[in-house]
């Protein structure tokens, strides 16, 4: 029996940010906390949001969410929420900001420590603060997902916060907010969306509508990520990538797999998640090569490459070439990872909950080969 999940309401398209005031009022939010990062404040993106708010509405801003979400960042935001006597949250940013907001909306209303909810998601109840997400990248899909990874400390492996109660109430997806995203982040976040669509489609869970969205998301990334990276002002490419990211977020509901399990192996360093998973992807697709069922062939078709028994290797080669063309690293070592505890890395990947929905689960020894390959 298939469980078909529901997603948050979404406003999508250029100019979508304009609906924020009415959506705040609809939810009874008149003292919002805007959580974001310092870069979005410096580039004026946060001010664009503030300029849309009704005259007289007092909004607090917390701009110290780090590149990868941490408990310290969430606790800082909680202090700002309490000090500002806020009654709702707006997350403006990439995956780190949006995932931080999921944990924040829980502790604002339910109290306790963030770590308690990371260790035992069953403690997460329904009493949460209203939460609206506004992505400024096109890749993570975090604007619609019900979970995310939170690092207890900056260089500590992430713990998952996963609960239907953490799912945002509303996502506002305005491609206008991605036009200033630098080329490297455009490429890395776009390829992040590709991994979500691919792993969601390959999941052992059944959900035909989401499977169709995953294949559509793959096609949109393949056709537009290079365009948006080369010309950030390409509005059509930006809109297509944002839709692919949204479809990737929907695909995450199907479950992920070894690509993201391997990302856990290197979670003890502050590596950019989108870059990490696309660097890892070719090795996993080669591991899948020859797998029965036809799903690899359907992914190849969506990518516009030959869909035959060697589809896994063809997908791997195509992604590796895309990474090279986009200027992304070829290995985790090239990303700056300098740790050497191979057994810990293997344990982290093999023990990851991301393995639960993969159609072909690597053994510990197979993960040894995968970890060694992607390290470079």
ZAMARGU-4260 file (C-alpha; in steps of 0.2 Angstrom, whole numbers, plus 5000, padded with zeros to 4 digits):
<rodrens>
0) 5000/5000/5000 | 5007/5017/4995 | 5007/5032/5007 | 5005/5047/4996 | 5011/5062/5007
5) 5004/5080/5006 | 5015/5095/5004 | 5015/5112/5010 | 5005/5125/5000 | 5017/5133/4987
10) 5016/5150/4979 | 5028/5149/4964 | 5034/5161/4951 | 5042/5178/4948 | 5034/5190/4960
15) 5028/5177/4972 | 5036/5186/4987 | 5022/5199/4985 | 5010/5187/4994 | 5020/5187/5010
20) 5010/5201/5019 | 4993/5192/5016 | 5000/5175/5021 | 5007/5182/5037 | 4990/5190/5042
25) 4981/5174/5037 | 4991/5165/5050 | 4989/5178/5063 | 5008/5183/5062 | 5011/5201/5066
30) 5028/5200/5074 | 5038/5188/5063 | 5056/5183/5065 | 5065/5183/5049 | 5080/5170/5050
35) 5093/5172/5037 | 5112/5173/5034 | 5124/5188/5034 | 5126/5186/5015 | 5108/5189/5011
40) 5108/5204/5022 | 5123/5211/5013 | 5116/5208/4996 | 5100/5216/5000 | 5089/5201/4998
45) 5083/5202/5016 | 5078/5220/5013 | 5068/5215/4998 | 5058/5205/5010 | 5056/5218/5023
50) 5050/5230/5010 | 5035/5220/5007 | 5029/5220/5025 | 5014/5230/5029 | 5017/5247/5036
55) 5019/5246/5055 | 5023/5228/5056 | 5038/5225/5067 | 5049/5211/5061 | 5065/5205/5070
60) 5079/5198/5060 | 5092/5185/5065 | 5105/5184/5052 | 5118/5172/5060 | 5113/5155/5053
65) 5129/5147/5047 | 5132/5138/5030 | 5128/5121/5038 | 5114/5122/5051 | 5120/5120/5070
70) 5112/5119/5086 | 5121/5136/5091 | 5113/5145/5076 | 5095/5138/5081 | 5098/5143/5099
75) 5103/5161/5094 | 5088/5162/5083 | 5077/5156/5098 | 5084/5170/5109 | 5079/5183/5095
80) 5062/5175/5094 | 5059/5177/5113 | 5067/5194/5114 | 5056/5201/5100 | 5040/5193/5107
85) 5038/5185/5090 | 5023/5174/5085 | 5029/5166/5068 | 5045/5162/5058 | 5050/5166/5040
90) 5065/5157/5034 | 5074/5166/5020 | 5089/5157/5013 | 5096/5141/5007 | 5094/5124/5015
95) 5104/5128/5031 | 5092/5142/5035 | 5076/5133/5030 | 5081/5117/5040 | 5086/5128/5055
100) 5068/5135/5055 | 5061/5118/5056 | 5070/5115/5073 | 5066/5132/5079 | 5048/5131/5076
105) 5048/5116/5088 | 5058/5123/5102 | 5049/5140/5102 | 5033/5131/5107 | 5038/5115/5115
110) 5053/5121/5125 | 5067/5109/5130 | 5084/5107/5120 | 5086/5106/5102 | 5097/5090/5105
115) 5083/5081/5113 | 5072/5082/5097 | 5087/5077/5086 | 5090/5061/5097 | 5071/5057/5099
120) 5060/5064/5085 | 5045/5055/5093 | 5046/5069/5106 | 5040/5082/5093 | 5022/5086/5095
125) 5010/5096/5085 | 5012/5113/5095 | 5024/5122/5084 | 5026/5140/5078 | 5019/5145/5061
130) 5033/5144/5048 | 5034/5151/5030 | 5049/5146/5020 | 5057/5157/5006 | 5071/5149/4997
135) 5085/5159/4989 | 5094/5145/4981 | 5087/5132/4969 | 5092/5115/4975 | 5089/5109/4992
140) 5070/5107/4992 | 5071/5111/5010 | 5056/5123/5008 | 5044/5109/5007 | 5052/5094/5016
145) 5048/5088/5034 | 5066/5085/5040 | 5084/5090/5038 | 5101/5088/5046 | 5107/5098/5061
150) 5125/5098/5067 | 5127/5098/5086 | 5143/5107/5083 | 5151/5115/5067 | 5162/5100/5063
155) 5151/5086/5071 | 5141/5074/5060 | 5123/5080/5058 | 5108/5072/5067 | 5092/5072/5058
160) 5076/5081/5063 | 5062/5072/5055 | 5044/5074/5059 | 5028/5079/5049 | 5026/5092/5063
165) 5042/5100/5057 | 5036/5102/5039 | 5033/5121/5034 | 5016/5128/5033 | 5019/5137/5016
170) 5033/5139/5004 | 5035/5155/4993 | 5046/5151/4978 | 5051/5167/4969 | 5065/5164/4956
175) 5069/5183/4957 | 5078/5180/4973 | 5090/5168/4965 | 5096/5180/4951 | 5111/5186/4961
180) 5116/5168/4967 | 5135/5166/4962 | 5139/5153/4948 | 5147/5140/4959 | 5132/5140/4971
185) 5120/5140/4956 | 5129/5124/4949 | 5131/5115/4966 | 5113/5118/4972 | 5106/5114/4955
190) 5115/5097/4955 | 5109/5094/4973 | 5092/5095/4966 | 5097/5082/4953 | 5103/5070/4966
195) 5086/5072/4976 | 5076/5068/4960 | 5087/5053/4956 | 5087/5045/4973 | 5069/5049/4976
200) 5064/5040/4959 | 5075/5025/4963 | 5067/5023/4980 | 5059/5007/4984 | 5043/5017/4990
205) 5029/5018/4978 | 5022/5035/4973 | 5018/5037/4955 | 5014/5056/4955 | 5030/5060/4964
210) 5040/5048/4953 | 5033/5058/4938 | 5039/5074/4946 | 5056/5067/4950 | 5059/5063/4931
215) 5052/5080/4926 | 5065/5088/4939 | 5079/5078/4931 | 5075/5084/4914 | 5074/5102/4920
220) 5091/5102/4929 | 5099/5094/4914 | 5092/5107/4902 | 5095/5122/4913 | 5109/5121/4926
225) 5123/5126/4914 | 5112/5140/4907 | 5109/5147/4924 | 5127/5145/4929 | 5134/5154/4914
230) 5121/5168/4915 | 5113/5171/4931 | 5101/5183/4924 | 5093/5170/4913 | 5076/5171/4920
235) 5069/5156/4911 | 5083/5145/4917 | 5082/5151/4935 | 5063/5148/4935 | 5066/5130/4928
240) 5079/5126/4941 | 5068/5133/4955 | 5054/5121/4949 | 5067/5107/4948 | 5072/5110/4966
245) 5054/5110/4972 | 5051/5093/4963 | 5067/5087/4971 | 5060/5092/4988 | 5045/5082/4984
250) 5056/5067/4979 | 5064/5067/4996 | 5047/5061/5003 | 5051/5045/4994 | 5067/5042/5003
255) 5085/5044/4998 | 5100/5032/4996 | 5118/5029/4996 | 5123/5046/4988 | 5116/5054/5004
260) 5122/5040/5015 | 5140/5044/5009 | 5137/5062/5013 | 5135/5057/5031 | 5153/5049/5030
265) 5160/5067/5028 | 5149/5076/5040 | 5163/5080/5052 | 5169/5094/5041 | 5160/5110/5035
270) 5158/5105/5017 | 5145/5112/5006 | 5131/5099/5005 | 5126/5102/4987 | 5144/5100/4980
275) 5147/5085/4991 | 5132/5075/4985 | 5135/5078/4966 | 5154/5074/4969 | 5148/5057/4976
280) 5134/5053/4963 | 5145/5046/4949 | 5152/5032/4960 | 5135/5027/4967 | 5127/5026/4949
285) 5141/5015/4944 | 5137/5004/4959 | 5119/5003/4953 | 5124/4999/4935 | 5115/4983/4928
290) 5102/4984/4941 | 5085/4977/4936 | 5068/4986/4935 | 5071/4998/4921 | 5072/5014/4933
295) 5090/5018/4928 | 5085/5017/4909 | 5071/5030/4913 | 5083/5041/4922 | 5094/5040/4907
300) 5080/5045/4895 | 5076/5060/4906 | 5094/5065/4904 | 5094/5063/4886 | 5107/5049/4885
305) 5106/5031/4879 | 5094/5020/4890 | 5102/5003/4889 | 5109/4990/4901 | 5124/5001/4904
310) 5113/5016/4909 | 5121/5017/4927 | 5138/5019/4919 | 5131/5031/4906 | 5123/5042/4920
315) 5139/5042/4930 | 5149/5048/4915 | 5137/5061/4911 | 5136/5068/4929 | 5155/5068/4930
320) 5156/5077/4914 | 5143/5090/4920 | 5152/5093/4936 | 5168/5096/4926 | 5160/5108/4914
325) 5152/5117/4929 | 5169/5119/4938 | 5164/5108/4952 | 5177/5097/4961 | 5181/5079/4956
330) 5183/5072/4973 | 5180/5075/4991 | 5198/5078/4994 | 5198/5092/4981 | 5184/5100/4992
335) 5197/5101/5006 | 5192/5086/5016 | 5208/5081/5026 | 5201/5068/5038 | 5209/5050/5037
340) 5198/5039/5049 | 5192/5027/5035 | 5183/5015/5047 | 5173/5029/5055 | 5168/5035/5037
345) 5162/5018/5032 | 5153/5016/5048 | 5144/5032/5046 | 5139/5028/5028 | 5134/5010/5031
350) 5124/5015/5047 | 5114/5029/5039 | 5095/5029/5039 | 5096/5035/5020 | 5100/5016/5016
355) 5082/5011/5021 | 5074/5015/5005 | 5088/5011/4992 | 5084/4997/4979 | 5102/4990/4981
360) 5110/4993/4999 | 5129/4992/4999 | 5137/4980/5011 | 5151/4987/5023 | 5164/4981/5011
365) 5155/4989/4996 | 5155/5005/5006 | 5173/5004/5009 | 5176/5004/4990 | 5163/5018/4988
370) 5171/5029/5001 | 5189/5026/4994 | 5183/5031/4977 | 5174/5047/4981 | 5188/5052/4993
375) 5200/5053/4978
</rodrens>
